[in-house]
Every structure is written in structure tokens, then in C-alpha cells.
């Protein structure tokens, strides 16, 4: 007599076969009216496309011309929501094609009421997914989340962008704790007049709460509407849910008992991260870009507060004058603080440092003495002997993806002549040389 386990497996196989035949039949008969009705969000099994992307239902795959490989998510550790949000409004073709020029396809919808705050003290690992497919053999995907709850996914086909995956250091182990700490005496200093001078004015505070709630993470304007920050500021890996950085304040400062937004507040539009961060929490992918709307007068934040350019992290740029600046949650609201004189170590694209940090400073930029953004602060390594804080440094592998997400961003110009500024004989010439390099290195 067959065992109960065998019968269970047999029944499950028959069920999958029936569902597969149903899918094939529905697609071949063109039962979905994509142009007029679009796709509903009724709870049905997700499907895996032949492109390695999971779609909330077969209609979404069919209407976006994706052949279905099998029923169910492409990976056990996939980031698709167990139950898509259904408010009775179908996904129309125009919604599906919102980011078509960037090769993003609509894959699901989330309920804005379910969004969470950034995870300040998570556990994450550098490991293979549950299906044990090595990262190098998985399709490289980007995930985009919009302010109205839609999730889009792009399959990276451009070789220069795919290179990010191949060039990541394989010997780097992601840190298993992201608490932010003070090392010894707290050396952070409040920055004054940060709203109208580089490199401080492009540093922004991300707000997640409603009403008068302020802060949560730090970011940097790298384009007129693009803010570079940590991926864990945009997606909570522990909760498997997106965050809602609903507004952003560049150059925010504190005056008396009030916080001042000299350039105004800007509303969230969408965020973009590596999908592999959602599935693994791998710290090597802990970066993302949040895109914001213009204000009521059509002005974008980067046009008002300025931007920082990106340059490759190099040991010679990590000096005592290099700063880490952000908005900590243990200071009164609106205070931008910086750390100087830190110890730095660059290895395999990872910057280790001993600058003091606390919650709210995730996503803080590391900035050279020439106002160049060298990296992005993400957390700390509790197993390191001395220099325990950690940042992602920019390199060729990083640039291609960041510039795809933020086409308005720019790399720093070749300013090798600026390296001569400190050795000029006269102090006035040194000052003028440095001033010229700072201004032209950050002009639009």
C-alpha cells in the first residue's frame, strides 16, 4: 500500500499539472483583456517567468509578454508579497508601462498601510538563497517601489551593469549586526550653516513618520531629484517590507527649539534597490536611490541645495580631513553632525572606519576634502578588532548601477591638477586652488 507521504506528493504533483495546464490554456486563448481591463489583484498563485522574475499572477506576466516557466515564485526566498494588495483597481497597461523605457515590469502591489520603518538593528548574512543557486548564476534584478504601492522589477542585461555582481569581493563577509555605535569619546560636532555651503547642503534627512515626526535615515543628493542612501533605509529585510521615506529635507538645520527646512520638503516618488538585497540581506548590496518630486514651483531639490559628485574610493583620499556627516537620532531634531580625524581602511571596496555614528546616520556620505563622495555608511562589524564601522566605497562596479537608477547623477571630473593645491608655496594660491576645485567639482 502506498505511503501517506507518497500519496501526498502524488496529489501535489497532479495539482501542479492541472494548474499548469490551466495557465497554458488561459494564455493560448487570450482570455485576458490587457488593453481594456488590465489585471486584477485577486489572490491567485504567483508565477515564475522564464526571465527569472516572479509575478503576482499570470495576468501580469501574460500582459507584459512574459512566458511562464512554472507556477509559484521563482525562489523560496523571493520578495513577492504573500497576498497582493487589492483595492478593486486593476493594473492597467499604462501602469504596467510606467517605467518601460528603463526595462522595469510591474510585478506586484503593496498596501501602503503595511509599510514599516527602516530596520535599525537587523541580522543579515552573505549567503546563497534557500534554493542554493550561487549569486553569480542568478539573474541580476533591480526592484523599484513607488509612492502608490506598485513594485516593478527589471532584469539587468547590460554587461556594464551586470559587472557589479562579478566584481564584488567574494571574500567579504557581510556584517551580522548593523547597530551604530560611539567609539570611545563622542567626537561628533554639530555643523552650522550647513544649508548654504558644500559639502553639507546636499546632505538630506529622510522622514518616515507622519505629522511632526522627523528623521530616520540620512541620504545625499547626487542629482537634481536623486538621493543616494542605504538599501536598508528603503527596505526592511527583517520584515520583508518596503519603507516609505515619504519626504526629504535637504540642508535641514536646527534653530533654537525648531527645525528649519531652508529649501523646503520634497515628496517621495519611488525607490530602487538590488533585488538580491531583498532576498538575502547581503550587505554588499546595501545601497539604493530614492527619487523625489519637484516642489510646487517646479524646482527640484538638487537645483536648490546642490549635489555631490561620486568618485572612486582611494586610500590617498581617505585622510584626516575626510568627513562622515549625517542626522543622528540621539541629537535634537534637525542637527547635522560630522566626524573628522577618523581612521580609515580600504579593502576590496569596503571602507572600515572608527567615526562615531548612531541611529539615523545610516546612509551618511563619506566625503573627501575636495567635496567628493567616496562611499556610504551602512553599519559596523562587531568582530573587527579596532576599526569596526563599515561603508561601501565607490568603484567601477558600483557606478554603472547607481547611474542607471539616477541618470541625473554625475561622476567627479578628473581633477588630478587639484592634488597640487596643498604643495603650492603661497597660502593665498593654495586657498584659491582649493576653492576652484571645490566649486567646479560640484557645479551642475
Helices and strands as residue ranges (DSSP letters): H 4-28, E 47-49, E 54-55, H 58-63, E 68-71, H 93-96, G 100-102, E 104-109, G 112-114, G 135-137, E 141-146, E 150-155, H 159-167, E 189-190, G 194-196, E 203-207, E 216-221, E 226-229, G 231-233, E 235-236, E 241-242, E 247-250, E 253-255, E 258-260, E 266-274, H 275-280, G 283-285, E 288-292, H 301-305, E 309-310, G 315-317, E 323-326, E 337-339, E 344-347, E 350-353, E 365-367, E 372-380, E 389-393, H 396-405, G 416-423, H 427-441
